[in-house]
Amino acid sequence: MTTPDAPPGPLTVAAVQAEPVPGDLPGNTTTAARLVRQAADEGATLVVLPELFLPAYHPPALRADPAGTDLAADDGGRIDDPRLEPLRAAARDRRVVVVVGASVRHTDHRRTCSSVVLDRTGTAHAAYQKQHLWGPDEPELFTPGERGATLLVDGWRLGLGVCYDGCFPEHARAAAADRVHGYLCPSGYLTGSEHRRDLYYAARALDNTMYVAFANSVGGSDPWRFNGGAALYDPEGRPLVRADDDGEAVVVAVFDPVELVRVRSTHRMLADRRPDLGGERALLTA
């Protein structure tokens, strides 16, 4: 595996934590638009919001009202839903790229836990479908995705994941194999998972010497109470910035191509990895 060329310049990224209202897609879209504008005011050109933020990560609401909580995608993955207009306008007016979690219904009737990307024209695409479904509820509600996705923003190659995907080293490594510089993970971590929340995404950053953006919901009611901690990690796995465990927050940091090259020149795991080591193993008895 070879390391990629450096991106042409810095990228200012925001990770968001906020509390959506279960089942209220129009209201949550308006909240998302407000937070995107706030992030843009702080200099961000790419904004990442939590997993399933538009309908809220709340299985009872998702189960009770699929029509009200889903976004419909066409055969090409484009989403044309008038409820997205506030968010479209924020992306278009502020010239930012937005990654936000949603429940998406496809033309083949699959329902997926997706990352929706809005480009700088406000056009929305179902860009990535979560591949690893967590717990008893997600496999009941959703069909897992079958392929990864890389988002290109201002010369930065950014792998897309959703929450539980980031718990699997192979998922981020597959993104690294596609020559990414960063990894974007809208997530929904519940209260009590703080240790794992803070470990997984730092590890994925260091494993692959890449930047990581982690966005998370906050608040809610048990058993669906979320623990915030939105963060941006450098390629050595150190938090550039991290939000508190409660309260709405927008955290912003710069992904620096010079630092990316420095780290990858010093810590050469991607270049030195031997893909042949997964073969036959010796068995020793002591």
Buried (B, 14 or more C-beta within 10 A) or exposed (E): BEBBEBBEEBBBBBBBBBBBBBBBBBBBBBBBBBBBBBBBEEEBBBBBBBBBBBBBBBBEBBEEBBEBBBBBBEEEBEBEBEBBBBBBBBBBBBEBBBBBBBBBBBEEEBBBBBBBBBBBEBBBBBBBBBBBBBEEBBEEBBBBBEEBBBBEBBEBBBBBBBBBBBBBEEBBBBBBBEBBBBBBBBBBBBBEBBEEBBEBBBBBBBBBBBBBBBBBBBBBEEEBBBBBBBBBBBBBBEBBBBBBBBEBBBBBBBBBBEBBBBBBEEBEBBEEBEEEEEEEEEEEEE
